[in-house]
Amino acid sequence: WWSNVEPAAKDPILGVTEAFLADQSPDKVNVGVGAYRDDNGKPVVLECVREAERRIAGNQNMEYLPMGGSLKFIEETLKLAYGGNSEFIKDRRIAAVQALSGTGACRLFADFQRRFQPDSQIYIPVPTWSNHHNIWRDAQVPQRTFHYYHPESKGLDFASLIDDVKNAPNGSFFLLHACAHNPTGVDPSEEQWKEISYQFKVKNHFAFFDMAYQGFASGDPEKDAKAIRIFLDDGHLIGCAQSYAKNMGLYGQRIGCLSILCEDELQAVAVKSQLQQIARPMYSNPPVHGALVVSTILGDPELKNLWLQEVKVMADRIIGMRTALRESLEKLGSTLPWEHITNQIGMFCFSGMTPQQVDRLTSEFHIYMTRNGRISMAGVTTGNVGYLANAIHEVTKS
Ligand code: LMR
């Protein structure tokens, strides 16, 4: 039956983890996948999550959730993106379903887009998270790209971005990273977001926000929703994918949300019913545990406060490691500019290293990262930063 099947190409991000796990060297370092580690390099379960689990244990049944997921979870999740006092939430204008984390939310949206805007395309930034390409490809939505990153400045190519927004056909769909852009760590400033929003209005474009790192850009989830709030203030009807993988450390729970802001409640009811119809034949209804953990935390002021503190601790540790990595490279006498390590934000540093340099890091130093030169700063620790800096210096000096 399956003689025609060739092995699939390795995933550019999760394949790195596989290679790391197979390496027996005691020196090995994983700065591939975007997954937070403490300063001992260990995965973290947040205290707010532990406490929520203590409260849940023994008090839950294992019944199915509705096809669209937990209503309590959705209510709390929408407040994070749209604001605690959002009139859109009060007016029930947001069609929202619990999703299998950010990937699941993007995929549901891509399928929905394909079904109800069958002639549309999606504009994706260059570069973007590699899985975005897979998601819209498998949903059979044609992809276009728009300029985003400027390789020389290692910052935003704002002029080209705006040109691409202006040149796209009216009413195009754009994928935007709400904050802490993956893989570049480069976000537009508030003023630039306002200009982007304005140009989207002129062109009647649709903004779909992927918000996988809310809290990791500034350390404050409320501040990190600023791009979305700007678009809402300007009257856009947006879509949004949210994930609790990173900001609550619930990676394996696959817990997130897809929301689409509609004209009115009636439209929101229709849109939600269609999203549920897409979910039903794929996975029927979403898993219950992560939704309970999130709604227990966000529904309790004390636990929510603890969560906000813990997000800040994670974000601050990463910022500290940015400084440490840059200083170590400079102390080693590297003559290359490394300001971008501290200028970029969120979980990643887009280092500018070539695929060949990354290959040398792996083969000579057992350092694992994606070949596009992205360093997951969340995997850098006090213990490995010196080793990492030395290896980077060795492969980048001429
Ligand atoms: C990453 O970019 O490393 C994360 O979003 C993990 C993933 O699923 O790719």
Residues whose N, C-alpha, C, O or C-beta is under 5 A from the ligand:
A	BS01	LMR	I13 G32 V33 G34
